[in-house]
Amino acid sequence: MKRFQTVTVWLTVLLLFCPTIHAQKSVDQLFNDFSKEENVQHVGIGGFTMTIAGLFHDVMGVKGIEVLSFDECDNAVKERLNREIAALKDSRYETMISVNENKERTKILVKIEDELIRELIVVTSGDDPALVRIKGKIKPSDIEKIVNENSKKN
């Protein structure tokens, strides 16, 4: 009887957490799902273009950039994106910055391997949502340098 009660408790706990686990989105799922939505502007700059750009300007190890803009989308798409951003959980990334202002939230997530930023994800929700993914081998010191230069200008 005691074994049955233990199993019942574990099943109850599992059932309570299943909707939460199922509702969570990964970064890849978020980009894949919303890049197919009607009126989403999807811009991708790949390796070849970044190599050419590197000839004229320091691209800091960036190998590719992907941007999803939702300016032309229906409000229903924007609202769904906002909900999915709120449910975004991806253990491969850590939050570098999280800012909440008024009704807008911006998060910068990073995937770090061998002390290099392999991916930097900017997720903005609210009235003007956007998704940005930057891939490459970026040194954290390069990011710090840009932040310092821009903070001096302001």
C-alpha positions in Angstrom: 0.0 0.0 0.0 2.8 2.4 0.9 4.4 1.7 -2.5 1.1 2.6 -4.3 1.0 5.9 -2.4 4.5 6.8 -3.4 3.8 6.0 -7.0 0.6 8.1 -6.9 2.5 11.1 -5.4 5.2 10.9 -8.1 2.6 10.6 -10.9 0.7 13.6 -9.5 3.9 15.7 -9.4 4.8 14.6 -12.9 1.3 15.5 -14.2 1.5 18.9 -12.6 4.8 19.7 -14.3 4.0 18.2 -17.7 2.1 21.2 -19.0 4.9 23.5 -17.9 7.5 21.4 -19.6 5.5 21.0 -22.7 4.8 24.8 -22.9 8.4 25.7 -22.9 10.1 26.7 -26.1 13.7 26.5 -27.2 15.4 29.2 -29.1 15.6 27.1 -32.2 11.8 26.4 -32.0 11.0 30.0 -31.6 13.0 31.1 -34.6 11.7 28.1 -36.7 8.1 28.6 -35.8 7.9 32.4 -36.3 10.1 32.6 -39.4 7.2 30.9 -41.3 4.5 33.3 -40.1 2.8 35.5 -42.6 4.3 39.1 -42.9 7.3 38.3 -40.7 10.4 39.9 -42.2 13.2 37.4 -42.1 16.7 38.6 -42.9 19.7 36.3 -42.8 23.3 37.2 -43.4 25.5 34.1 -43.8 29.1 33.2 -43.7 30.1 34.4 -47.2 28.6 37.8 -46.7 30.2 38.1 -43.3 33.6 37.1 -44.8 33.2 39.9 -47.4 32.1 42.4 -44.7 35.2 41.4 -42.7 37.4 42.7 -45.5 36.1 46.2 -44.9 35.2 46.2 -41.2 36.1 44.2 -38.1 33.2 41.8 -37.6 34.6 40.4 -34.3 34.3 36.8 -35.1 30.6 37.0 -36.2 29.8 34.3 -38.8 26.1 35.0 -39.3 23.2 37.1 -38.3 19.4 36.3 -38.4 16.7 38.9 -37.7 13.0 38.4 -37.5 10.9 41.6 -37.5 7.2 41.6 -36.7 6.3 45.2 -37.8 3.9 44.0 -40.5 2.3 41.2 -38.6 -1.2 40.9 -37.1 -1.5 41.6 -33.4 -2.5 38.0 -32.9 1.0 36.9 -34.1 2.7 39.4 -31.9 0.6 38.4 -28.9 1.5 34.7 -29.5 5.2 35.6 -29.8 5.0 37.5 -26.6 3.5 34.5 -24.8 6.1 32.2 -26.2 8.9 34.5 -25.3 7.6 34.5 -21.7 7.7 30.6 -21.8 11.2 30.5 -23.4 13.4 28.1 -21.6 16.6 26.8 -23.2 19.2 25.3 -20.9 21.9 25.8 -23.6 21.8 29.6 -23.1 22.3 31.8 -20.1 20.8 35.2 -19.6 23.4 38.0 -20.0 21.0 40.9 -19.6 17.3 41.2 -18.9 15.5 44.6 -19.0 11.8 45.3 -18.3 10.5 48.8 -19.2 6.8 49.6 -19.4 5.2 46.8 -21.4 8.4 45.8 -23.2 11.0 43.2 -22.1 14.4 42.6 -23.7 16.6 39.6 -22.9 20.0 38.9 -24.2 20.9 35.2 -24.1 24.3 33.8 -24.8 25.7 30.3 -25.5 29.3 30.1 -24.4 31.7 27.3 -25.4 35.4 27.4 -24.8 35.2 30.9 -23.3 33.8 32.3 -26.6 30.2 33.4 -27.3 29.0 31.0 -29.9 25.5 32.5 -30.1 24.0 35.8 -28.9 20.2 36.0 -28.9 18.3 39.2 -28.5 14.6 38.7 -27.7 12.3 41.7 -27.4 8.6 41.4 -26.5 5.9 44.0 -26.2 4.4 46.2 -28.8 7.4 46.0 -31.2 8.7 42.4 -30.8 11.9 41.2 -32.6 14.2 38.2 -32.6 17.9 38.5 -33.4 20.5 35.7 -33.5 24.2 36.3 -34.0 26.4 33.3 -34.5 30.2 33.1 -34.4 33.2 33.0 -32.1 32.9 36.2 -30.3 35.2 37.2 -27.4 33.4 38.6 -24.4 36.1 41.3 -24.3 34.9 42.5 -27.7 31.3 42.8 -26.4 32.6 44.7 -23.4 34.6 47.0 -25.6 31.5 47.9 -27.7 29.4 48.5 -24.6 32.0 50.8 -23.2 32.4 52.7 -26.4 28.6 53.2 -26.7 28.2 54.2 -23.1 30.8 56.9 -23.5 28.9 58.4 -26.5 25.7 58.7 -24.4 
